[in-house]
């Protein structure tokens, strides 16, 4: 016995010193002498678990517990081994047994937390909080608690709380690669790309071979408007981890951001091969195909977009999804966002024609209530119902036999570019209000060319200037002879132009008594009265295209919506202008001003 105690002490000392292979050998030597030595069997199982031999570890631990069933550590280690073997239910039972025997056992609490977190179980946050209390000086609980908070609905409060918790985990263990990487990722989510890049660099110093850190750095570089550097980092990440979907998915997004759609499609396919069936990757791949003009593959994959997945889970939908052909009554579900709704509204006229032909017995179309007057005037053959809020979608009482998401209509009605209407505009403004605005414009700007201007969306994020110009970038338009700018901006911009708009130039015309946010019928009439529109990629641009107004759009770069064409097939009256690589918004607006000056 004395000899065995000496051997066990030596093995435990080696184990604690991190010489796990040596410890495992010593434990085996003990079991050779005494096959019934259950402590050596337990510790050998633990060592094997640490060495990655989960199957042999589980066998050893189960044998030890069969003879010595009240060892909480052994139950915890068995649970961890079973979880590695994907025997999740058995693992949870073993870990709970460990906690019954020792309620403060950290390994067991941590194991249960990891299972709940991986399964996205609601108990994960509670288990993370418990682990943080049990081990306040260890990062694991704070780390997982931060990730649980980040998983909540992405409101500012929960994300800020998640950041605080992740910072605490990193402060406790600055060399914890996973915590540092997750903190970098969260900083990017919070729209702090420079901080994300810096913290990602920290993670890379901890582990120069980390593909995950490179994925985050590449994404941050995209946000920082450094596409070439982003692609280089993303490409390295993909080389380091060719079987990981995140690396190739990130590389694809970098290429898409550079409008290199062929390369985006290639990397997107590699990402999907690494994670077959991942709807997020498939939806991204759809946009790469569509951006190249490959409508067949693009529309086929477009059904994986998040909006459709959400709509398809709405309670009480009609019994059948419409895939073309006849239907007694069709319900068309509106997509999220007014811009998307107006984009897919280009298919409304096709639905109205199918109703008149008797292919559809009727069609009920969801829409933003603000669009109802415009839609009802333009297409009286369709029935209009107000789009409910995302939490209020209930269709049990809707008398329809089939349903379709609005974004799926192009898959049936726009299979080829030739299927898009050749004429501009598909919504008709109120002619009386159009005449009223024309009279107002004639009074306010007689003999001038009146151009509606919407330079940004309502986003108030820190990185808004990346997507939209500032009003001072647009002042070059004031140099166009005979041009008068009219406000189509739909929020309060008075403080934005104060001190910026030149006092010696005509003021920006603001239409009186028009609620530019809520009275979309009035805005459409104003657009119809203007000589043209200049708009960023916003709902105003979509509305101008929908009513067929001559429009110049401006954006960072082309997107899938153009379907690989120099002019968007959706909006025949819209001409696009995109920033060149490294071009400023002011330079782009000067280019547009020069082109406008050349138009008589």
C-alpha positions as CSV (number, residue, x, y, z in Angstrom):
1,X,0.0,0.0,0.0
2,X,2.9,2.3,0.8
3,X,4.3,1.8,-2.7
4,X,0.9,2.5,-4.3
5,X,0.5,5.7,-2.2
6,X,3.9,6.9,-3.4
7,X,3.0,6.1,-7.0
8,X,-0.4,7.9,-6.6
9,X,1.2,11.0,-5.0
10,X,3.8,11.1,-7.8
11,X,1.0,10.8,-10.5
12,X,-1.1,13.5,-8.9
13,X,1.9,15.9,-8.7
14,X,2.6,15.3,-12.4
15,X,-1.1,15.8,-13.2
16,X,-1.3,19.1,-11.3
17,X,1.9,20.3,-13.0
18,X,0.3,19.8,-16.4
19,X,2.3,16.7,-17.3
20,X,-0.9,14.8,-18.1
21,X,0.7,12.1,-20.3
22,X,3.1,11.2,-17.6
23,X,0.3,11.2,-15.0
24,X,-1.8,8.9,-17.2
25,X,1.1,6.5,-17.4
26,X,1.6,6.5,-13.6
27,X,-2.2,5.9,-13.1
28,X,-2.0,2.9,-15.4
29,X,0.9,1.5,-13.5
30,X,-1.1,1.7,-10.3
31,X,-4.0,-0.1,-11.9
32,X,-1.6,-2.8,-13.2
33,X,-0.7,-3.5,-9.6
34,X,-4.2,-2.9,-8.1
35,X,-7.0,-3.2,-10.7
36,X,-9.5,-2.2,-8.0
37,X,-7.9,1.1,-7.2
38,X,-10.9,3.3,-8.0
39,X,-9.2,6.7,-7.3
40,X,-6.5,5.9,-9.8
41,X,-9.2,4.8,-12.3
42,X,-11.1,8.1,-11.8
43,X,-8.0,10.2,-12.2
44,X,-6.9,8.2,-15.3
45,X,-10.3,8.8,-16.8
46,X,-9.9,12.6,-16.0
47,X,-6.4,12.6,-17.6
48,X,-7.7,10.8,-20.7
49,X,-10.5,13.3,-21.0
50,X,-7.9,16.1,-20.9
51,X,-5.8,14.3,-23.5
52,X,-8.8,14.1,-25.9
53,X,-9.7,10.4,-25.5
54,X,-13.3,11.0,-24.5
55,X,-14.5,7.4,-25.2
56,X,-11.9,5.7,-23.1
57,X,-12.3,8.4,-20.4
58,X,-16.0,7.7,-20.2
59,X,-15.4,4.0,-19.8
60,X,-12.9,4.5,-17.0
61,X,-15.0,7.0,-15.2
62,X,-18.1,4.8,-15.4
63,X,-16.2,1.9,-14.0
64,X,-14.9,4.0,-11.1
65,X,-18.4,5.3,-10.3
66,X,-19.9,1.8,-10.4
67,X,-17.7,0.9,-7.4
68,X,-17.5,4.4,-5.8
69,X,-20.8,6.3,-6.8
70,X,-20.5,9.2,-4.4
71,X,-17.6,11.1,-6.0
72,X,-18.9,14.4,-7.3
73,X,-15.8,15.1,-9.3
74,X,-16.0,11.8,-11.1
75,X,-19.7,12.5,-12.1
76,X,-18.7,15.9,-13.4
77,X,-15.8,14.5,-15.4
78,X,-18.1,11.7,-16.8
79,X,-20.6,14.3,-17.8
80,X,-17.9,16.3,-19.7
81,X,-16.7,13.1,-21.4
82,X,-20.3,12.2,-22.5
83,X,-20.9,15.6,-23.8
84,X,-17.8,15.4,-26.0
85,X,-19.2,12.1,-27.3
86,X,-22.5,13.9,-28.2
87,X,-24.4,11.9,-25.6
88,X,-26.0,15.1,-24.3
89,X,-28.9,13.8,-22.2
90,X,-26.6,11.3,-20.4
91,X,-24.1,14.1,-19.9
92,X,-26.7,16.4,-18.3
93,X,-27.8,13.6,-15.9
94,X,-24.2,13.0,-14.8
95,X,-23.5,16.7,-14.3
96,X,-26.7,17.2,-12.3
97,X,-25.8,14.2,-10.2
98,X,-22.5,15.9,-9.4
99,X,-24.2,19.1,-8.3
100,X,-26.6,17.1,-6.1
101,X,-23.5,15.7,-4.3
102,X,-21.6,19.0,-4.4
103,X,-23.8,22.0,-5.2
104,X,-20.8,24.3,-5.6
105,X,-18.7,22.1,-7.9
106,X,-17.5,24.5,-10.6
107,X,-16.7,21.8,-13.3
108,X,-20.2,20.5,-13.1
109,X,-21.8,23.9,-13.2
110,X,-19.6,24.9,-16.1
111,X,-20.4,21.7,-18.0
112,X,-24.2,22.2,-17.7
113,X,-23.8,25.8,-18.8
114,X,-21.9,24.8,-21.9
115,X,-24.6,22.3,-22.9
116,X,-27.4,24.8,-22.3
117,X,-25.4,27.5,-24.2
118,X,-24.8,25.3,-27.2
119,X,-28.5,24.3,-27.3
120,X,-29.5,28.0,-26.9
121,X,-31.6,27.0,-23.9
122,X,-33.1,29.7,-21.9
123,X,-31.5,28.3,-18.7
124,X,-28.0,29.2,-20.0
125,X,-28.2,32.8,-18.7
126,X,-29.3,31.6,-15.2
127,X,-26.5,28.9,-15.2
128,X,-23.9,31.5,-16.3
129,X,-25.0,33.8,-13.5
130,X,-24.7,30.9,-11.0
131,X,-21.2,30.0,-12.2
132,X,-20.2,33.7,-11.9
133,X,-21.3,33.7,-8.3
134,X,-19.6,30.3,-7.6
135,X,-16.3,31.4,-9.2
136,X,-16.2,35.3,-9.3
137,X,-12.5,35.3,-10.0
138,X,-12.7,33.0,-12.9
139,X,-13.6,34.3,-16.4
140,X,-15.9,31.4,-17.6
141,X,-19.1,32.5,-15.9
142,X,-18.7,36.2,-16.8
143,X,-17.8,35.3,-20.4
144,X,-20.8,33.1,-20.9
145,X,-23.1,35.5,-19.1
146,X,-22.0,38.2,-21.5
147,X,-22.7,36.1,-24.5
148,X,-26.1,35.2,-23.2
149,X,-26.9,38.9,-22.8
150,X,-25.7,39.5,-26.3
151,X,-28.0,36.8,-27.6
152,X,-31.1,38.7,-26.3
153,X,-33.1,41.0,-28.6
154,X,-30.3,43.3,-29.7
155,X,-31.3,46.4,-27.8
156,X,-28.7,48.9,-26.7
157,X,-29.1,48.1,-23.0
158,X,-28.5,44.3,-23.3
159,X,-25.5,44.8,-25.7
160,X,-24.0,47.3,-23.4
161,X,-24.5,44.9,-20.4
162,X,-22.9,42.1,-22.5
163,X,-19.9,44.3,-23.2
164,X,-19.4,45.1,-19.5
165,X,-19.5,41.4,-18.7
166,X,-17.1,40.4,-21.4
167,X,-14.7,43.1,-20.3
168,X,-14.8,41.7,-16.8
169,X,-14.0,38.2,-18.2
170,X,-11.0,39.6,-20.2
171,X,-9.8,41.6,-17.2
172,X,-9.7,38.4,-15.1
173,X,-7.9,36.5,-17.8
174,X,-6.3,38.7,-20.5
175,X,-4.9,35.7,-22.3
176,X,-8.3,34.0,-22.7
177,X,-8.5,33.9,-26.5
178,X,-12.2,33.1,-26.7
179,X,-13.2,35.9,-24.4
180,X,-10.9,38.4,-26.2
181,X,-12.3,37.3,-29.6
182,X,-15.9,37.5,-28.5
183,X,-15.3,41.0,-27.0
184,X,-13.9,42.1,-30.4
185,X,-16.9,40.7,-32.2
186,X,-19.3,42.5,-29.8
187,X,-17.5,45.8,-30.3
188,X,-18.1,45.4,-34.0
189,X,-21.7,44.7,-33.4
190,X,-21.9,47.9,-31.4
191,X,-20.5,49.7,-34.5
192,X,-17.0,50.4,-33.1
193,X,-15.0,48.9,-35.9
194,X,-11.7,50.5,-34.9
195,X,-12.0,49.0,-31.4
196,X,-13.0,45.7,-32.9
197,X,-9.9,45.7,-35.1
198,X,-7.6,46.6,-32.2
199,X,-9.0,43.9,-29.9
200,X,-8.9,41.5,-32.8
201,X,-5.2,42.2,-33.1
202,X,-4.8,41.4,-29.4
203,X,-6.5,38.1,-30.0
204,X,-4.1,37.5,-32.9
205,X,-1.1,38.1,-30.7
206,X,-2.4,35.6,-28.3
207,X,-2.8,33.0,-31.1
208,X,-1.2,34.0,-34.4
209,X,-2.9,31.1,-36.1
210,X,-6.5,32.1,-35.0
211,X,-8.8,32.2,-38.0
212,X,-11.6,33.6,-35.8
213,X,-9.7,36.7,-34.9
214,X,-8.9,37.3,-38.6
215,X,-12.6,36.9,-39.5
216,X,-13.4,39.7,-37.0
217,X,-10.5,41.9,-38.1
218,X,-11.6,41.5,-41.8
219,X,-15.2,42.4,-40.9
220,X,-14.0,45.5,-39.0
221,X,-11.8,46.5,-41.9
222,X,-14.9,46.3,-44.2
223,X,-16.7,48.7,-41.8
224,X,-13.6,51.0,-41.8
225,X,-13.9,51.2,-45.6
226,X,-10.7,49.3,-46.2
227,X,-11.9,46.6,-48.6
228,X,-8.5,45.5,-50.0
229,X,-7.0,45.0,-46.6
230,X,-10.2,43.2,-45.4
231,X,-10.1,40.8,-48.3
232,X,-6.4,40.0,-47.7
233,X,-7.1,39.2,-44.0
234,X,-10.3,37.2,-44.8
235,X,-8.4,35.2,-47.4
236,X,-5.7,34.3,-44.8
237,X,-8.5,33.2,-42.4
238,X,-9.9,30.9,-45.1
239,X,-6.5,29.4,-45.8
240,X,-6.0,28.7,-42.1
241,X,-9.4,27.1,-41.7
242,X,-10.6,25.9,-45.1
243,X,-13.3,23.7,-43.6
244,X,-14.9,26.5,-41.6
245,X,-17.9,28.3,-43.0
246,X,-17.2,31.6,-41.2
247,X,-13.9,32.1,-42.9
248,X,-15.2,31.7,-46.4
249,X,-18.5,33.4,-45.6
250,X,-16.5,36.5,-44.4
251,X,-14.3,36.4,-47.5
252,X,-17.4,36.3,-49.7
253,X,-18.9,39.3,-47.9
254,X,-15.6,41.2,-48.4
255,X,-15.7,40.5,-52.1
256,X,-19.4,41.5,-52.3
257,X,-18.5,44.8,-50.5
258,X,-15.9,45.4,-53.3
259,X,-18.6,44.6,-56.0
260,X,-16.4,41.6,-57.0
261,X,-19.5,39.4,-57.4
262,X,-17.8,36.5,-59.2
263,X,-15.3,36.1,-56.4
264,X,-18.1,36.5,-53.8
265,X,-20.1,33.8,-55.4
266,X,-17.1,31.4,-55.4
267,X,-16.3,32.0,-51.8
268,X,-19.9,31.8,-50.9
269,X,-20.2,28.4,-52.4
270,X,-17.2,27.3,-50.4
271,X,-18.8,28.6,-47.2
272,X,-22.0,26.7,-48.0
273,X,-20.0,23.5,-48.7
274,X,-18.5,23.8,-45.2
275,X,-21.9,24.3,-43.6
276,X,-24.6,22.7,-45.9
277,X,-28.1,24.0,-45.1
278,X,-27.0,27.1,-43.2
279,X,-29.8,29.5,-44.2
280,X,-27.7,32.6,-43.5
281,X,-25.0,31.5,-45.9
282,X,-27.5,30.4,-48.5
283,X,-29.3,33.8,-48.3
284,X,-26.0,35.6,-48.8
285,X,-25.2,33.3,-51.8
286,X,-28.5,34.3,-53.3
287,X,-27.5,37.9,-53.3
288,X,-24.2,37.1,-55.0
289,X,-26.0,35.2,-57.8
290,X,-28.5,38.0,-58.2
291,X,-25.8,40.7,-58.2
292,X,-24.3,38.9,-61.3
293,X,-27.7,38.7,-63.0
294,X,-28.0,34.9,-62.4
295,X,-31.8,35.1,-61.6
296,X,-32.4,31.3,-61.8
297,X,-30.0,30.4,-59.0
298,X,-30.5,33.7,-57.2
299,X,-34.3,33.4,-56.8
300,X,-34.1,29.7,-55.9
301,X,-31.8,30.6,-53.0
302,X,-33.6,33.8,-52.1
303,X,-36.2,31.9,-50.1
304,X,-33.6,31.4,-47.4
305,X,-33.6,35.1,-46.5
306,X,-34.4,35.9,-42.9
307,X,-37.6,37.8,-43.6
308,X,-39.2,34.8,-45.3
309,X,-38.1,32.4,-42.6
310,X,-39.8,34.7,-40.1
311,X,-43.0,35.1,-42.2
312,X,-43.3,31.4,-42.8
313,X,-43.6,30.8,-39.0
314,X,-46.6,33.2,-38.7
315,X,-49.5,31.5,-36.9
316,X,-52.6,30.6,-38.8
317,X,-51.3,30.9,-42.4
318,X,-53.5,29.6,-45.2
319,X,-53.1,25.9,-45.7
320,X,-50.9,26.1,-48.9
321,X,-48.0,28.2,-50.1
322,X,-48.6,29.6,-53.6
323,X,-46.1,28.4,-56.1
324,X,-47.9,29.7,-59.2
325,X,-51.0,28.5,-61.0
326,X,-54.6,29.1,-59.9
327,X,-55.7,29.9,-56.4
328,X,-59.0,30.8,-54.9
329,X,-57.7,33.6,-52.8
330,X,-54.1,34.6,-52.3
331,X,-52.6,36.3,-49.3
332,X,-49.4,38.3,-50.0
333,X,-47.3,38.9,-46.9
334,X,-45.4,42.1,-46.8
335,X,-41.6,42.0,-46.3
336,X,-39.9,44.0,-43.6
337,X,-39.0,47.6,-44.4
338,X,-40.8,50.1,-46.6
339,X,-38.0,50.0,-49.2
340,X,-38.3,46.3,-49.7
341,X,-42.1,46.5,-49.8
342,X,-41.9,49.1,-52.6
343,X,-39.3,47.0,-54.5
344,X,-41.5,43.9,-54.6
345,X,-44.6,46.0,-55.2
346,X,-43.5,46.1,-58.8
347,X,-45.2,42.7,-59.0
348,X,-48.6,44.0,-57.8
349,X,-49.7,44.8,-61.4
350,X,-49.0,41.2,-62.4
351,X,-51.2,39.9,-59.5
352,X,-53.9,42.3,-60.6
353,X,-53.7,40.9,-64.2
354,X,-54.0,37.3,-62.8
355,X,-57.1,38.4,-60.9
356,X,-58.7,39.9,-64.1
357,X,-57.8,36.7,-66.0
358,X,-59.5,34.5,-63.4
359,X,-56.2,32.7,-62.5
360,X,-56.6,34.1,-59.0
361,X,-60.0,34.3,-57.5
362,X,-58.7,37.3,-55.5
363,X,-55.6,38.6,-53.9
364,X,-55.2,40.2,-50.5
365,X,-52.0,42.2,-50.3
366,X,-50.4,43.3,-47.0
367,X,-48.9,46.7,-47.1
368,X,-47.7,49.6,-44.9
369,X,-50.9,51.5,-44.1
370,X,-49.2,54.7,-45.4
371,X,-49.2,53.2,-48.9
372,X,-52.9,52.2,-48.9
373,X,-54.2,55.4,-50.8
374,X,-51.5,55.1,-53.4
375,X,-52.0,51.4,-53.9
376,X,-55.8,51.4,-53.9
377,X,-55.8,54.2,-56.6
378,X,-53.2,52.4,-58.8
379,X,-54.5,48.8,-58.6
380,X,-58.2,48.6,-57.7
381,X,-58.4,44.9,-58.6
382,X,-56.5,44.0,-55.5
383,X,-57.7,43.9,-51.9
384,X,-55.4,45.8,-49.4
385,X,-54.9,44.9,-45.8
386,X,-52.7,46.8,-43.3
387,X,-49.4,45.1,-42.5
388,X,-49.4,44.1,-38.8
389,X,-46.5,44.5,-36.5
390,X,-44.0,41.6,-36.4
391,X,-45.4,40.4,-33.1
392,X,-49.0,40.7,-34.2
393,X,-49.0,38.5,-37.2
394,X,-52.0,36.2,-36.8
395,X,-53.9,34.9,-39.8
396,X,-56.4,32.5,-38.4
397,X,-59.3,34.6,-39.6
398,X,-58.0,35.7,-43.0
399,X,-60.2,34.1,-45.7
400,X,-57.4,33.0,-48.0
401,X,-56.5,29.6,-49.5
402,X,-52.9,30.3,-50.4
403,X,-50.1,32.5,-49.1
404,X,-46.8,33.9,-50.5
405,X,-44.2,36.2,-49.1
406,X,-43.8,39.4,-51.2
407,X,-40.1,38.6,-51.8
408,X,-41.0,35.3,-53.4
409,X,-43.1,36.9,-56.1
410,X,-40.1,37.7,-58.4
411,X,-39.2,34.0,-58.3
412,X,-42.5,33.3,-60.1
413,X,-43.1,36.6,-62.0
414,X,-39.5,37.9,-62.7
415,X,-37.7,34.7,-63.8
416,X,-35.9,36.5,-66.6
417,X,-34.9,40.2,-67.1
418,X,-37.4,40.3,-70.0
419,X,-40.2,39.7,-67.4
420,X,-39.6,43.1,-65.9
421,X,-41.9,45.9,-67.2
422,X,-40.4,48.0,-69.9
423,X,-42.2,51.1,-68.8
424,X,-41.4,53.3,-65.8
425,X,-43.5,53.4,-62.7
426,X,-46.3,51.3,-61.4
427,X,-48.0,53.5,-58.8
428,X,-50.1,56.5,-59.7
429,X,-50.0,59.7,-57.5
430,X,-53.1,61.7,-56.8
431,X,-53.4,64.0,-59.9
432,X,-55.1,66.7,-57.9
433,X,-52.3,66.9,-55.3
434,X,-49.7,66.7,-58.1
435,X,-51.3,69.8,-59.6
436,X,-51.3,71.5,-56.2
437,X,-47.6,70.9,-55.7
438,X,-46.8,72.0,-59.2
439,X,-48.5,75.3,-58.5
440,X,-46.6,75.7,-55.3
441,X,-43.3,74.9,-57.0
442,X,-44.1,77.5,-59.8
443,X,-44.7,80.1,-57.1
444,X,-41.6,79.3,-55.1
445,X,-39.1,78.6,-57.9
446,X,-40.5,80.1,-61.1
447,X,-38.5,79.1,-64.3
448,X,-36.2,76.8,-62.4
449,X,-35.6,73.1,-62.5
450,X,-36.8,71.6,-59.2
451,X,-35.0,68.6,-57.9
452,X,-36.1,66.7,-54.8
453,X,-33.2,65.7,-52.5
454,X,-33.0,62.9,-49.9
455,X,-29.4,62.5,-48.8
456,X,-29.7,59.9,-46.1
457,X,-32.0,57.5,-44.2
458,X,-33.2,58.1,-40.7
459,X,-30.4,56.0,-39.2
460,X,-28.6,57.9,-36.4
461,X,-25.7,55.5,-35.9
462,X,-22.1,56.5,-35.5
463,X,-21.1,55.1,-38.9
464,X,-23.9,56.7,-40.8
465,X,-21.5,58.8,-42.9
466,X,-20.1,55.5,-44.4
467,X,-23.5,54.8,-46.0
468,X,-24.7,58.3,-46.7
469,X,-23.2,61.7,-47.4
470,X,-23.5,64.7,-45.0
471,X,-25.5,67.6,-46.1
472,X,-22.2,69.6,-46.6
473,X,-21.1,66.9,-49.2
474,X,-24.2,67.8,-51.2
475,X,-23.5,71.6,-51.5
476,X,-21.9,71.1,-54.8
477,X,-25.4,70.7,-56.2
478,X,-25.9,74.4,-55.5
479,X,-23.5,75.2,-58.3
480,X,-25.8,73.7,-61.0
481,X,-27.3,76.7,-62.9
482,X,-31.0,77.0,-62.6
483,X,-31.5,74.2,-60.1
484,X,-33.6,74.5,-57.0
485,X,-33.5,71.8,-54.3
486,X,-36.6,70.6,-52.6
487,X,-36.5,68.6,-49.3
488,X,-37.7,65.0,-49.5
489,X,-35.8,64.1,-46.3
490,X,-38.4,62.6,-44.0
491,X,-37.1,63.6,-40.6
492,X,-36.2,66.8,-38.9
493,X,-33.0,68.2,-40.5
494,X,-33.1,71.8,-39.4
495,X,-30.2,71.5,-37.0
496,X,-28.3,69.5,-39.6
497,X,-28.3,72.3,-42.2
498,X,-28.0,75.2,-39.7
499,X,-24.6,76.9,-40.1
500,X,-23.8,74.7,-43.2
501,X,-26.2,75.9,-45.9
502,X,-24.7,79.0,-47.5
503,X,-26.6,82.1,-46.7
504,X,-26.1,83.6,-50.2
505,X,-27.8,80.6,-51.9
506,X,-31.5,79.8,-52.3
507,X,-32.8,78.0,-49.2
508,X,-33.8,74.3,-49.4
509,X,-37.5,74.3,-50.2
510,X,-39.6,72.6,-47.7
511,X,-43.2,71.7,-48.8
512,X,-45.7,73.2,-46.5
513,X,-48.2,71.2,-44.6
514,X,-46.8,67.9,-45.7
515,X,-45.9,65.1,-43.2
516,X,-43.0,63.7,-45.2
517,X,-42.8,60.6,-43.0
518,X,-46.4,59.5,-42.8
519,X,-48.2,61.1,-45.7
520,X,-46.6,58.9,-48.4
521,X,-49.5,59.6,-50.8
522,X,-48.6,63.3,-50.5
523,X,-44.9,62.6,-50.9
524,X,-45.6,60.6,-54.1
525,X,-47.6,63.5,-55.4
526,X,-44.8,65.9,-54.7
527,X,-42.4,63.6,-56.5
528,X,-44.7,63.5,-59.4
529,X,-44.7,67.3,-59.6
530,X,-40.9,67.6,-59.5
531,X,-38.6,67.7,-62.5
532,X,-36.6,64.9,-60.9
533,X,-35.2,63.3,-57.7
534,X,-31.8,62.8,-56.3
535,X,-31.8,60.2,-53.5
536,X,-29.7,57.9,-51.4
537,X,-30.7,54.3,-51.1
538,X,-33.8,54.9,-49.0
539,X,-37.5,54.5,-49.1
540,X,-37.7,57.8,-50.9
541,X,-35.6,56.4,-53.8
542,X,-38.0,53.4,-53.9
543,X,-41.0,55.6,-54.0
544,X,-39.6,57.8,-56.7
545,X,-38.9,54.7,-58.8
546,X,-42.3,53.3,-58.1
547,X,-44.1,56.4,-59.5
548,X,-41.7,56.6,-62.4
549,X,-40.0,59.9,-61.6
550,X,-36.7,60.7,-63.3
551,X,-34.2,59.9,-60.6
552,X,-30.5,59.8,-59.9
553,X,-29.6,57.4,-57.0
554,X,-26.3,57.4,-55.2
555,X,-24.7,54.7,-53.0
556,X,-21.5,53.3,-51.9
557,X,-21.4,50.6,-54.6
558,X,-23.7,48.4,-56.6
559,X,-25.8,45.7,-54.8
560,X,-27.8,42.7,-55.8
561,X,-30.9,44.9,-56.4
562,X,-29.3,46.0,-59.8
563,X,-29.3,42.3,-60.9
564,X,-26.0,42.9,-62.7
565,X,-27.5,45.6,-64.9
566,X,-26.2,49.2,-65.5
567,X,-29.8,50.4,-64.7
568,X,-32.0,48.7,-62.2
569,X,-34.7,46.6,-63.9
570,X,-37.1,47.4,-61.0
571,X,-37.1,51.1,-61.6
572,X,-36.7,52.1,-65.2
573,X,-36.6,55.8,-64.5
574,X,-33.7,55.5,-62.0
575,X,-30.0,56.0,-63.0
576,X,-27.4,54.9,-60.4
577,X,-24.2,56.6,-59.4
578,X,-21.7,54.8,-57.2
579,X,-18.6,55.9,-55.3
580,X,-15.4,54.8,-56.9
581,X,-12.9,53.0,-54.6
582,X,-11.4,55.6,-52.2
583,X,-13.7,58.3,-53.5
584,X,-15.3,60.6,-51.0
585,X,-19.0,61.5,-50.9
586,X,-18.2,65.1,-51.7
587,X,-16.4,64.0,-54.9
588,X,-19.3,61.8,-56.0
589,X,-21.8,64.6,-55.5
590,X,-19.5,66.9,-57.5
591,X,-19.6,64.3,-60.3
592,X,-23.4,64.2,-60.1
593,X,-23.6,68.0,-60.1
594,X,-21.4,68.1,-63.3
595,X,-23.7,65.7,-65.0
596,X,-26.8,67.6,-64.0
597,X,-25.2,70.8,-65.3
598,X,-24.8,69.2,-68.6
599,X,-28.5,68.4,-68.9
600,X,-30.5,71.2,-70.3
